[in-house]
Amino acid sequence: MVRERIIQPRGIRSRARHTARVLAVLLVGACALPHGSTAAGGASLVVITNSANPVTDVSATDFTRLFRGERQFWNGSSRVQLAFSKDDGEDTRAFRTRVYGKEKDAFRAYWLKRVFRGEGTPPMMLESTTAVVRYVSQTPGALSCVATGDVGPGVKVLTIAGLSPTAPHYLLK
């Protein structure tokens, strides 16, 4: 059996393939956006604390020090209580990479080392983002990072270096 091949000028076929590849990449990229992110550039992650916490803004340096356990107290005497979700979703991985530059196992090792050296208290690891938001809303001094869409009652969103989550250069974009 002889197969017939339709001969097209090379330029048309390669342009069609290129267009198909570009569309596939765009489609995959759009589907891979983390929960809560927006194509218009809104922040996908926000820092939350208990609504009774008088702090409304942290510097970029303090943000890192707070989440790494290097700063253990808020201004005054209230202890920082970190809380994270055990869920290993896109938002959790993005936050862990941005703040710690570590994968899940390295993140655990980081906190084990700090605890064994007497340098801090490990974060509360809760079952879900909903549990994290509930914990932060009920715990004075609690601090976490969640997707924008997961912010609930009893918590407030902190600005970082004076920038709100909607600002173009917000640290967690």
RAMOCOR-V797532 format. One record per residue. N is the residue number from 1. RES is the residue in one letter. SS is DSSP state (H for helix, E for strand, C for the rest). PHI is phi in degrees with one decimal (* if undefined). Layout:
N|RES|SS|PHI, N|RES|SS|PHI
This chain:
1|M|C|*, 2|V|C|-101.5, 3|R|C|-91.4, 4|E|C|-92.6, 5|R|C|-117.9, 6|I|C|-79.3, 7|I|C|-94.8, 8|Q|C|-118.4, 9|P|C|-57.5, 10|R|H|-56.4, 11|G|H|-62.3, 12|I|H|-68.9, 13|R|H|-64.3, 14|S|H|-68.1, 15|R|H|-66.2, 16|A|H|-65.2, 17|R|H|-63.0, 18|H|H|-60.9, 19|T|H|-62.2, 20|A|H|-62.7, 21|R|H|-64.7, 22|V|H|-61.2, 23|L|H|-63.2, 24|A|H|-63.9, 25|V|H|-63.2, 26|L|H|-62.6, 27|L|H|-64.6, 28|V|H|-63.5, 29|G|H|-62.4, 30|A|H|-66.1, 31|C|H|-73.4, 32|A|C|-89.5, 33|L|C|-61.1, 34|P|C|-64.8, 35|H|C|-54.8, 36|G|C|93.2, 37|S|C|-84.5, 38|T|C|-130.4, 39|A|C|-67.8, 40|A|C|-77.7, 41|G|C|99.5, 42|G|C|-69.3, 43|A|C|-70.1, 44|S|C|-90.2, 45|L|E|-123.1, 46|V|E|-135.6, 47|V|E|-93.6, 48|I|E|-120.2, 49|T|E|-141.6, 50|N|E|-61.4, 51|S|C|-62.6, 52|A|C|-80.9, 53|N|C|-66.9, 54|P|C|-71.5, 55|V|C|-72.7, 56|T|C|-119.4, 57|D|E|-144.0, 58|V|E|-126.7, 59|S|C|-71.6, 60|A|H|-62.3, 61|T|H|-65.8, 62|D|H|-64.6, 63|F|H|-54.8, 64|T|H|-64.7, 65|R|H|-63.3, 66|L|H|-64.1, 67|F|H|-75.0, 68|R|C|-91.2, 69|G|C|79.0, 70|E|C|-79.4, 71|R|C|-117.5, 72|Q|C|-106.1, 73|F|E|-131.6, 74|W|C|-73.7, 75|N|C|-57.2, 76|G|C|110.9, 77|S|C|-116.6, 78|S|C|-73.4, 79|R|E|-77.4, 80|V|C|-75.2, 81|Q|E|-115.9, 82|L|E|-74.8, 83|A|E|-141.7, 84|F|E|-133.6, 85|S|E|-87.2, 86|K|C|-69.4, 87|D|C|-52.2, 88|D|C|-104.9, 89|G|C|-74.4, 90|E|H|-57.6, 91|D|H|-64.2, 92|T|H|-63.2, 93|R|H|-64.2, 94|A|H|-62.0, 95|F|H|-63.9, 96|R|H|-58.2, 97|T|H|-69.0, 98|R|H|-65.8, 99|V|H|-90.6, 100|Y|H|-103.2, 101|G|C|62.7, 102|K|C|-133.5, 103|E|C|-81.2, 104|K|H|-54.7, 105|D|H|-66.5, 106|A|H|-67.9, 107|F|H|-62.3, 108|R|H|-61.2, 109|A|H|-62.4, 110|Y|H|-56.8, 111|W|H|-71.1, 112|L|H|-60.7, 113|K|H|-60.8, 114|R|H|-61.3, 115|V|H|-65.9, 116|F|H|-66.8, 117|R|C|-84.5, 118|G|C|74.6, 119|E|C|-103.5, 120|G|C|157.5, 121|T|C|-108.8, 122|P|C|-66.7, 123|P|C|-69.0, 124|M|E|-70.0, 125|M|E|-107.9, 126|L|E|-105.5, 127|E|C|-65.5, 128|S|C|-151.4, 129|T|H|-64.2, 130|T|H|-59.9, 131|A|H|-65.5, 132|V|H|-63.2, 133|V|H|-62.0, 134|R|H|-62.4, 135|Y|H|-60.1, 136|V|H|-62.7, 137|S|H|-67.4, 138|Q|H|-102.4, 139|T|C|-119.4, 140|P|C|-60.1, 141|G|C|86.1, 142|A|E|-68.0, 143|L|E|-146.0, 144|S|E|-156.4, 145|C|E|-132.9, 146|V|E|-136.6, 147|A|E|-66.4, 148|T|H|-50.6, 149|G|H|-71.3, 150|D|H|-95.3, 151|V|C|-63.7, 152|G|C|-128.1, 153|P|C|-67.6, 154|G|C|86.7, 155|V|E|-124.1, 156|K|E|-131.3, 157|V|E|-89.2, 158|L|E|-87.2, 159|T|E|-87.6, 160|I|E|-117.9, 161|A|C|55.0, 162|G|C|79.4, 163|L|E|-103.3, 164|S|C|-81.4, 165|P|C|-58.7, 166|T|C|-88.2, 167|A|C|-70.4, 168|P|C|-60.5, 169|H|C|-107.9, 170|Y|C|-57.3, 171|L|C|-57.4, 172|L|C|-99.8, 173|K|C|-81.5
